[in-house]
Amino acid sequence: SAAGVLVCLLEYPRSKRKKGSTMERCGQKYLTAVVKLLGPLTRNYYIRAVLHAALAVPAGFLLSTILGTVCLGIASGIYLLAAVRGEEWRPIEQKPRERPQVGGTIKQPPSNPPPRPPPDARKKQPEVGG
C-alpha cells in the first residue's frame, strides 16, 4: 500500500520534453514541488529503475499481485533504457505569458477591397407575399 503511494507520487508529475511542449497534468504543480524537493533521488532514472525493480520483488511472491509485479518490472526496464540514453526527470516550469500588442500583430493592411456582388445583384429584391 505504501509502495503504491510512492509509485504514484513519482509517476504522476510529467517530465518536460526536450523538444516541443508538454501539457501539465491537473494538480501536478503540487507533486512537482515534492519531487523537486527530493532532488537527485527522484530525478535520476537509474534510481527509479532500481526502485521499481526492488518494489517488484516482494510483490512477485503472491499470485494476486503478479500483474503489479509485471507492470513494475516493465517500468523498471523502461526507466533503465531511458537512463542509458541520458534522460532524466525535469520539472515543467511555467513561463510568464506575454500579451501580444494589438498594433504589432497587424503587419500590412489589405490592399484590395473585399469582393462585392455585381451592381444588378445588389438591387433590392421585391418582397413576395402579403
KEVEX-319273 format. One record per residue (C-alpha): x, y, z; residue in three letters. Coordinates in steps of 0.001 Angstrom, whole numbers. Last residue first. Layout:
% KEVEX-319273
+---------+---------+---------+-----+
!       X !       Y !       Z ! res !
+---------+---------+---------+-----+
!       X !       Y !       Z ! ALA !
...
+---------+---------+---------+-----+
% end
This chain:
% KEVEX-319273
+---------+---------+---------+-----+
!       X !       Y !       Z ! res !
+---------+---------+---------+-----+
!  -48509 !   39504 !  -48038 ! GLY !
!  -46346 !   37517 !  -50499 ! GLY !
!  -43149 !   38112 !  -52460 ! VAL !
!  -40963 !   41051 !  -51474 ! GLU !
!  -39214 !   42837 !  -54318 ! PRO !
!  -35435 !   42177 !  -54447 ! GLN !
!  -33298 !   45175 !  -53529 ! LYS !
!  -30611 !   45878 !  -56095 ! LYS !
!  -27198 !   44388 !  -55217 ! ARG !
!  -27476 !   41692 !  -57895 ! ALA !
!  -27568 !   44392 !  -60596 ! ASP !
!  -24377 !   46018 !  -59214 ! PRO !
!  -22310 !   42767 !  -59275 ! PRO !
!  -21634 !   41182 !  -55847 ! PRO !
!  -18731 !   42577 !  -53789 ! ARG !
!  -15278 !   41134 !  -53058 ! PRO !
!  -13364 !   42936 !  -50275 ! PRO !
!  -11156 !   45846 !  -51366 ! PRO !
!   -7547 !   45089 !  -52306 ! ASN !
!   -4557 !   46459 !  -50325 ! SER !
!   -5172 !   44588 !  -47071 ! PRO !
!   -3424 !   46183 !  -44063 ! PRO !
!     193 !   45129 !  -43517 ! GLN !
!    1765 !   43992 !  -40240 ! LYS !
!   -1183 !   43737 !  -37911 ! ILE !
!     129 !   41948 !  -34779 ! THR !
!    2154 !   44918 !  -33512 ! GLY !
!    -802 !   47255 !  -33115 ! GLY !
!   -2660 !   44889 !  -30797 ! VAL !
!     355 !   44081 !  -28656 ! GLN !
!     564 !   40400 !  -27798 ! PRO !
!     463 !   39693 !  -24080 ! ARG !
!    3468 !   37738 !  -22920 ! GLU !
!    2743 !   34706 !  -20807 ! ARG !
!    5134 !   34093 !  -17951 ! PRO !
!    6741 !   30702 !  -18486 ! LYS !
!    5513 !   27883 !  -16271 ! GLN !
!    8257 !   25447 !  -15383 ! GLU !
!    7757 !   21779 !  -16197 ! ILE !
!   10122 !   19803 !  -13967 ! PRO !
!   12911 !   17684 !  -15468 ! ARG !
!   13167 !   13910 !  -14994 ! TRP !
!   16300 !   12431 !  -16543 ! GLU !
!   17369 !   11159 !  -19943 ! GLU !
!   20881 !   10075 !  -20876 ! GLY !
!   20050 !    7185 !  -23218 ! ARG !
!   21148 !    4698 !  -20544 ! VAL !
!   18711 !    6365 !  -18146 ! ALA !
!   15833 !    5975 !  -20617 ! ALA !
!   16616 !    2269 !  -21048 ! LEU !
!   16757 !    1768 !  -17279 ! LEU !
!   13477 !    3656 !  -16851 ! TYR !
!   11808 !    1435 !  -19448 ! ILE !
!   13143 !   -1712 !  -17810 ! GLY !
!   11929 !    -634 !  -14366 ! SER !
!    8509 !     214 !  -15791 ! ALA !
!    8305 !   -3289 !  -17302 ! ILE !
!    9215 !   -4843 !  -13964 ! GLY !
!    6713 !   -2654 !  -12114 ! LEU !
!    3957 !   -3721 !  -14524 ! CYS !
!    4899 !   -7414 !  -14223 ! VAL !
!    4888 !   -7192 !  -10436 ! THR !
!    1528 !   -5458 !  -10465 ! GLY !
!     147 !   -8345 !  -12540 ! LEU !
!    1640 !  -10857 !  -10065 ! ILE !
!     -75 !   -9236 !   -7090 ! THR !
!   -2825 !  -11830 !   -6533 ! SER !
!    -422 !  -14724 !   -7105 ! LEU !
!    1765 !  -13634 !   -4230 ! LEU !
!    5556 !  -13936 !   -4248 ! PHE !
!    6113 !  -11433 !   -7063 ! GLY !
!    5009 !   -8446 !   -4976 ! ALA !
!    8129 !   -8756 !   -2828 ! PRO !
!   10406 !   -8421 !   -5914 ! VAL !
!    8536 !   -5716 !   -7829 ! ALA !
!    9313 !   -2958 !   -5327 ! LEU !
!   13042 !   -3565 !   -5784 ! ALA !
!   12684 !   -3400 !   -9566 ! ALA !
!   10748 !    -125 !   -9321 ! HIS !
!   13384 !    1358 !   -7007 ! LEU !
!   16272 !     185 !   -9211 ! VAL !
!   14691 !    1780 !  -12291 ! ALA !
!   13887 !    4981 !  -10380 ! ARG !
!   17494 !    5242 !   -9199 ! ILE !
!   18753 !    4830 !  -12765 ! TYR !
!   16144 !    7383 !  -13901 ! TYR !
!   17670 !   10158 !  -11791 ! ASN !
!   15165 !   12870 !  -10880 ! ARG !
!   13700 !   11175 !   -7807 ! THR !
!   16779 !   10670 !   -5625 ! LEU !
!   18510 !   13508 !   -7456 ! PRO !
!   16372 !   16085 !   -5631 ! GLY !
!   13732 !   15073 !   -3074 ! LEU !
!   12450 !   18669 !   -3097 ! LEU !
!   11932 !   18580 !   -6872 ! LYS !
!    9622 !   15563 !   -6453 ! VAL !
!    7654 !   17372 !   -3739 ! VAL !
!    7365 !   20584 !   -5790 ! ALA !
!    6268 !   18548 !   -8813 ! THR !
!    3560 !   16991 !   -6641 ! LEU !
!    1998 !   20404 !   -6060 ! TYR !
!    2482 !   21533 !   -9676 ! LYS !
!     757 !   18414 !  -10998 ! GLN !
!   -2709 !   19457 !   -9878 ! GLY !
!   -4219 !   18671 !  -13286 ! CYS !
!   -1497 !   17275 !  -15535 ! ARG !
!     925 !   19635 !  -17299 ! GLU !
!     925 !   19582 !  -21085 ! MET !
!    4426 !   19254 !  -22509 ! THR !
!    5696 !   21365 !  -25376 ! SER !
!    8095 !   20534 !  -28148 ! GLY !
!   11603 !   19151 !  -27885 ! LYS !
!   13478 !   18029 !  -24760 ! LYS !
!   10257 !   17092 !  -23033 ! ARG !
!    9435 !   18276 !  -19521 ! LYS !
!    8649 !   15462 !  -17112 ! SER !
!    5120 !   14608 !  -16086 ! ARG !
!    4124 !   14570 !  -12424 ! PRO !
!    2045 !   11466 !  -11635 ! TYR !
!    4753 !    8779 !  -11723 ! GLU !
!    6833 !    9508 !   -8643 ! LEU !
!    3986 !   10169 !   -6216 ! LEU !
!    2006 !    7280 !   -7702 ! CYS !
!    4961 !    4922 !   -7154 ! VAL !
!    5314 !    6084 !   -3540 ! LEU !
!    1589 !    5672 !   -2882 ! VAL !
!    1705 !    2163 !   -4348 ! GLY !
!    4691 !    1271 !   -2166 ! ALA !
!    2790 !    2432 !     918 ! ALA !
!       0 !       0 !       0 ! SER !
+---------+---------+---------+-----+
% end
